[in-house]
Amino acid sequence: MLRVSKLTDYATVVMTCLVGTGERVTSAQVVAERTRLEAPTVSKLLKQLAQAGLVVSTRGSNGGYRLARAPAEITIGDIVEAMEGPFGMTECSLQGGQCELEPWCSVRVNWRRINQAIADALESVTLADMTAPPAPRRPAIPLRVAAP
C-alpha cells in the first residue's frame, strides 16, 4: 500500500493551519492547540518545514512561524519532499545504478511513468486547494423505473 508517513500527514495539517494565520507569525504552541497535535511534534515538524524553506521562523518573545510563500505556491509535493525526501516509488525511479537487475529490467520504464504520474498529482494540489471549502455535492438524480 502506498502511504505517506504520519509525520507527513501531520505536516500537511500544520501547513494548512498556518494558511489560516495569513502573514501573522504564530507560535508552535498555538499551532499545536489549533491542530490538536502534541506540541513537541509540532515543533519538530515546523523545524523540518523551515529547513525546507516552506515556513519562515522568527525568533524572540513575539516569534513563531509563518508560510514562506503564498498558499497557492506551495504544493503537497513540496511538503512530501520536505518530510520524506525526493519522491520515488522504486529504487530506480529516482536514480539509475541502484539495482543489479537494471540492465535487464523490463518494467523500469513503466515504474518511472507511474512515479511521474504520482509526483505530478502531488504537485498539482496546493495548500490553497487543501483549505478551500469542498465543492457542493449535487444531489443524485433518481432513476426512473418503467412500470411493468
C-alpha positions as CSV (number, residue, x, y, z in Angstrom):
1,M,0.0,0.0,0.0
2,L,1.3,3.5,-0.8
3,R,1.0,5.7,2.2
4,V,2.7,8.9,3.4
5,S,4.1,8.8,6.9
6,K,2.1,10.0,9.8
7,L,4.6,12.9,10.2
8,T,4.0,13.9,6.6
9,D,0.2,13.8,7.1
10,Y,0.7,16.0,10.3
11,A,3.0,18.4,8.4
12,T,0.1,19.0,5.9
13,V,-2.2,19.7,8.8
14,V,0.3,22.1,10.3
15,M,0.7,23.9,7.0
16,T,-3.0,24.2,6.4
17,C,-3.3,25.7,10.0
18,L,-0.7,28.3,9.0
19,V,-2.7,29.2,5.9
20,G,-5.4,30.5,8.3
21,T,-3.0,32.8,10.1
22,G,-2.1,34.8,7.0
23,E,1.0,36.8,7.3
24,R,0.9,36.7,11.1
25,V,3.7,34.9,13.0
26,T,2.2,32.1,15.0
27,S,3.9,30.2,17.8
28,A,4.3,26.4,17.7
29,Q,2.2,26.2,20.9
30,V,-0.8,28.0,19.2
31,V,-0.4,25.7,16.1
32,A,-0.4,22.7,18.4
33,E,-3.6,23.9,20.2
34,R,-5.4,24.6,16.9
35,T,-4.4,21.3,15.3
36,R,-4.8,19.2,18.5
37,L,-1.3,17.8,17.9
38,E,1.3,17.3,20.6
39,A,3.5,20.5,21.0
40,P,6.8,18.6,20.6
41,T,5.6,17.0,17.4
42,V,4.5,20.4,16.0
43,S,7.9,21.9,17.0
44,K,9.7,19.1,15.2
45,L,7.6,19.5,12.1
46,L,7.9,23.2,11.9
47,K,11.7,23.0,12.2
48,Q,11.8,20.5,9.4
49,L,9.5,22.6,7.2
50,A,11.6,25.7,8.0
51,Q,14.8,23.8,6.9
52,A,13.0,23.0,3.6
53,G,12.1,26.7,3.1
54,L,8.3,26.2,3.4
55,V,7.9,28.2,6.6
56,V,9.8,31.1,8.0
57,S,10.9,31.1,11.6
58,T,11.1,34.3,13.7
59,R,12.9,34.2,17.0
60,G,12.2,36.2,20.1
61,S,9.3,36.7,22.5
62,N,6.9,37.5,19.7
63,G,8.5,34.8,17.5
64,G,6.9,31.9,15.7
65,Y,6.2,30.7,12.2
66,R,4.5,31.7,9.0
67,L,4.3,30.4,5.5
68,A,7.3,31.3,3.3
69,R,5.2,31.7,0.2
70,A,1.6,32.1,-0.7
71,P,-0.6,29.0,-0.2
72,A,-1.2,28.8,-3.9
73,E,2.6,28.5,-4.4
74,I,3.2,25.6,-2.0
75,T,2.2,22.1,-3.2
76,I,1.6,18.9,-1.4
77,G,4.6,17.6,-3.3
78,D,6.7,20.3,-1.6
79,I,5.5,19.1,1.8
80,V,6.0,15.4,1.0
81,E,9.5,16.1,-0.3
82,A,10.4,18.2,2.8
83,M,9.3,15.4,5.1
84,E,10.3,12.3,3.2
85,G,12.9,13.4,0.6
86,P,12.7,13.1,-3.1
87,F,9.7,11.0,-4.2
88,G,10.5,7.6,-5.6
89,M,8.3,4.5,-5.9
90,T,11.2,2.2,-6.6
91,E,15.0,2.4,-6.2
92,C,15.4,3.2,-9.9
93,S,12.7,5.8,-10.1
94,L,15.0,8.5,-8.8
95,Q,18.4,7.4,-9.9
96,G,19.9,4.7,-12.0
97,G,22.5,2.3,-10.9
98,Q,20.8,1.3,-7.7
99,C,19.8,-2.2,-8.8
100,E,21.9,-5.1,-10.2
101,L,19.0,-6.1,-12.4
102,E,18.7,-2.7,-14.1
103,P,20.4,-3.7,-17.4
104,W,17.8,-6.4,-17.9
105,C,14.8,-4.9,-16.3
106,S,11.6,-4.8,-18.4
107,V,9.5,-2.8,-16.0
108,R,11.8,0.1,-15.1
109,V,10.4,2.4,-17.7
110,N,6.8,1.8,-16.6
111,W,7.7,2.3,-12.9
112,R,9.2,5.7,-13.9
113,R,5.9,6.5,-15.7
114,I,3.9,5.6,-12.6
115,N,6.3,7.5,-10.4
116,Q,6.0,10.6,-12.6
117,A,2.2,10.4,-12.6
118,I,2.0,10.3,-8.8
119,A,4.6,13.2,-8.5
120,D,2.5,15.2,-11.0
121,A,-0.6,14.6,-8.9
122,L,1.2,15.8,-5.7
123,E,2.4,18.9,-7.5
124,S,-1.0,19.7,-8.8
125,V,-2.6,20.2,-5.4
126,T,-1.7,23.3,-3.4
127,L,-2.2,24.4,0.1
128,A,-4.8,26.8,-1.2
129,D,-6.7,23.8,-2.7
130,M,-6.4,21.9,0.6
131,T,-8.0,24.8,2.6
132,A,-10.7,25.6,0.0
133,P,-14.2,24.6,1.0
134,P,-15.3,21.4,-0.7
135,A,-17.4,21.8,-3.8
136,P,-21.1,21.2,-3.0
137,R,-22.3,17.8,-4.0
138,R,-25.0,17.6,-6.5
139,P,-28.0,15.5,-5.4
140,A,-28.3,12.2,-7.0
141,I,-30.7,12.0,-9.9
142,P,-33.3,9.4,-9.1
143,L,-33.6,6.6,-11.6
144,R,-37.0,6.2,-13.3
145,V,-38.2,2.7,-13.5
146,A,-40.8,2.0,-16.1
147,A,-43.9,0.4,-14.7
148,P,-44.4,-3.2,-15.7
